Amino acid sequence: MAKSSTIKGSTVEECQDMIRRSLRTPMVKFLKEHLEKSGCRIGDNFIRAVHCNKMASGFYVRGLGIQVCSNYMRYQDEVNQVIIHELIHAYDECRAANLEWSNCAHHACSEIRAGHLSGDCHYKRELLRGFLKIRGHEQECVKRRVMKSLSINPNCSETTSKETMEAVWDICYNDTMPFDRAP
């Protein structure tokens, strides 16, 4: 999730404090609990604040965990949102032993799920981003954000990304695990 280069974010220490607060929120606790139930132990350093050179809010890296880009985070809500989104990626990798981020279909599916289940595309967030649409905003937002994420995957051309996203859309959008239904 890119941010404007004019944004003055927080320090690594300030962001780490926001991460600590985020770990006490119900949604983050729920996702962490389900990661553990799926057999994926996450240690104390699984989610950490870092200074990022590329414009991003945060990212999940296999073997390293979740990195939250402090220099693009200003508010607690932003940190919570990044952590929830990235925890869904971690959950996907945990439950699918063969998930390959270089595979466009795998990457698209996890992005669809993370966009849909994390609340990234709630209408209030979309309104704040300057997107105003009453009907169908959520799916349109998820698709836009999936395409943006796939655009940085060197294994996915724009044409391949769009075709792949459409091919996996129904199954991935309707997969709400570990939730009973989309929150």
N, C-alpha and C positions, 0 to 999 in steps of 0.2 A: 504494500500500500504506500504509494509515493506521497510525499508532502511537499509543499512549496519550499523552495530554498531560502525564503525570507523568514521562515519560522525559527524562533529561538526556543529550543527545547529545554529540557532539564539537564542537570549534571547527572553523571552516572550514579552518584550517591542519592540524589533526590529521586531518581527513577527507581533505584533499588528499594527505597522506602515505599514508593507507590506499588511496587511488585509485592512487598510484604503485606500491604493492605489488601491487595487483590487476592492473595492466597486465602484470605478469610471470607471472600464472597461466596455465596451459595453455588453459583454456576461453576466457578473454578474448583471448589471443593468437590462437587459432583463429578466433574471430568477427571480430576486427579484420582478419586476413589475408583472410578471405572477403569482407568489405566492400570491401577494396581490389581483390580479384580481380573483384568485380562492378562495378568502376568508380567506387566511392565513396571518395574520399580523405578521410581524417579527420586533421585537424591536431592539434597538441599541446594545444589548448584544447577539443577536442571533448567531453571528459569533465572536468567540474570540480565542485568542492564549492561549495555556496551555502547561505546561511541561508534557510530557507523559512518563510513566514508560514502557509501551509496545511499541515495534517498529511499529510505524504507522505514516502515514502522517497526518491523521485526520479522523474524523468520525462524523456522524450525530446521535444525540440521541433525541428520541421523548421527547418533553417537555423542553429540554435543548438547542437544536439548534446544531450548527456546532462548533466543537472544532478542531482547527488546532494545530498540535504538533510542537511547535516552535523548539524543540531540534532536529527535523529531517528536518527542512526547512532552506535552504541556500539562495535560489533565489526567486525573485518576481514571476517568471513564475511558480515555484512549488506551491507557495501559491495560485496563481490564479487558477491553475489546481485543487487543492484540493477543493477549494471553489466551483468551477463550478460543480465538481463531486457530492459533498455533497448537493448542492442546488437542483440538480436533484432528489436526494433521498427525500429531504424535499418536493419538488413539488409532487412527487409520493404519499407521505403520505397524503399530503393536498387534492389531488383530489380523492384518494381512501380511503374513510372513514373507511374501514375495513382492511387496510393493517396491516398484522401481521409479524413482522420481524422474529419471531420464525418459521413461515411457510416457508419451503424451496422454494416453488414456488413463493411466494411473494418476498422473499429476492432475489432469482435468477433473477426475472423479473426486479426489480429495479436496480440490478447490471448490467444486460445486457444493460438497457437503459442508465445508468450513464456512462458505459464504451464506449458505441457507440456514445452518444450525446456530451460528454464532451471534446472529443479530446484526451483522455487518450492514445488512441491507434494509434495516428497519426504516420506515418512511421518514422518521425524524432525522436520522443520520443522512438519508438521501437529500432531504430538504436542505440541511446544512451544507451539503456538497454542491448545492445548486441544481439538483435534479428534482423537478416537480412533476409528478404524474400520479394520478389517483389509482387507476387500474393497472395491474400488471407490473408495478414498479419493482417489486421484490425479485421476480424472476429476471427481469431486464437488468437489474443491478447485479445479480449474481453472475449472469452471463458476461456483462461488461468487465467485472472484476476477475473472472476466470480468464478471459482473453488477455487482460493486462498481465496476469501472473504467468500465463503460458508464453507470453511474448519474450520473457527473459530466459526461457528454457531453450538452449541452443539446438535441442533435438526436435523442436516443434516450429514449423513454418506457420505463417498466418493462416494459410489455407488448411493445412493439416490440423491446426488448433481448432478452428471453427468446426470442421467436419467431425473431429474427434469429440469435441464437447457435445455436439448435437447427438452423436451416436451413443454416448454414455449418459446423457442427460436424465432420462426417465428413471433408470435404475439408481443412479447416484443421488438425484434430488429426492427420491422417495425413500432412500436409506437413511433413517433417522437415528440409528444406533449411536450412542448408548441411550438415547432418549426414547420414550414410548412414541412420541410424536414431536414434530418440530416445535421448539420452545417459542 
